[in-house]
Amino acid sequence: LKQSRQARQEEQKRQAKNQERNERFRQQAAGLMEISEFQVSRQDIEKLILWEELNRENAADRRCPYSGVQISAAMLFSDQVEIEHILPYSKTLDDSLNNKTVSMRQANRIKGNRTPWESKNDFAAQGWPTDDMLARAENMPQNKRYRFGENGYEKWLREDKDFLARALNDTRYLSRVAREYLSLICPQRTRVIPGQMTALLRAKFGLNDILG
């Protein structure tokens, strides 16, 4: 509401462009997985967005940022490839596409709840040199590249130093309000659980297909 008319128009153009991109990826994902477009989930679209960002110039050279394994379109929707947070979500609460990439499942397990730089020695032990990781990161959008470097987390903190505190406070407050409201409807031991647990339960209950 505080934006100028020109800023609102620019925002509308950006949203329209993103919607057009998402529809293109929805069709592509449906073709790759041989399902209907209705069954394509938001995560499937995210995978294609992040896969394209690995190397916009050369689709034949899109590799896992950490291991360097080439990720083909056919591999993308297999269990071998996962969406992962570059800087740990637990430390940043940053769930935006700017903080996500796609990587091989094995590399994601080795990285764990650490930054890429904190994981570099374990990557090197697998034969994945740090310099190669940083070189692959250079193919990505500019607002992602720094997150792979030595001061990636510190730089994120400098740029978003107030975001984390605000997000934590807002989350705690909204969780409390939601629990109090729901307790009026369902008084039997209403509890608040982390969003990641919600996502796990949603998948286990088979709700993702319905939501898609």
ABEGO torsion letter per residue (X at the ends): XABBAAAAAAAAAAAAAAAAAAAAAAAAAAAAAGBBAAABBAAAAAAAAAAAAABAABAABBBBAAAGBBBBAAAAABAABBBBBABBAAAAGBABAAABBBBBAAAAAAAEBBBAAAAAAAAAAAGBBAAAAAAAAAABBAAAAAAABAAAAAAAAAAAAAAAAAAAAAAAAAAAAAAAAAAAABABGBBBBBAAAAAAAAAAAGAAAAAX
